[in-house]
């Protein structure tokens, strides 16, 4: 059995020595870790900067696309408005055509037109008729067909051997 006896006890190291020991042994690891973190942040910064540059380029490309497409969109809107106007005009012409086709199909043969005034959905007829019964039949047929919501004799008077009349027909095709 052997015993070790230390006759010289260890002295407590002064604070400065302990700091120096820590600095020499552990601070280098801390510095290396810090440098690795700084290098990582540095490379991350490069990556973020590249993304920012890519996004700026993407925005510029999209601005160019918008600048190129905007006149085309304006032209398309202008053409669309013209197309709607043409459609409206054609529908109006179709209504005139239907009104005239109906009117010519029911107008009495014994009557003569003096003037015909056509507005958007109404007609004013000035004419002469030799037989008042035909005018009455014409009026009754217009009432019966209900193509016009308002049918009105504005005037009728006897002139020589015929009858002069004015009929107003309003609101064609509306019920």
Long-range contacts (C-beta under 8 A, 24 or more apart in sequence): 92-120, 95-120, 95-121, 95-172, 95-173, 98-172, 98-173, 99-123, 99-172, 102-145, 102-147, 103-169, 106-138, 106-141, 106-142, 106-145, 107-138, 108-134, 108-135, 108-137, 108-138, 109-134, 110-134, 111-135, 111-138, 111-165, 114-164, 121-170, 121-171, 121-172, 121-173, 121-174, 122-148, 122-168, 122-169, 122-170, 122-171, 122-172, 123-148, 123-168, 123-169, 123-172, 124-154, 124-166, 124-167, 124-168, 124-169, 125-165, 125-166, 125-167, 125-168, 125-169, 126-164, 126-165, 126-166, 127-164, 127-165, 128-159, 128-162, 128-163, 128-164, 128-165, 129-162, 129-163, 129-165, 130-161, 130-162, 130-163, 132-156, 132-163, 135-163, 135-165, 139-167, 142-169, 146-175, 147-172, 147-173, 148-172, 149-174, 149-175
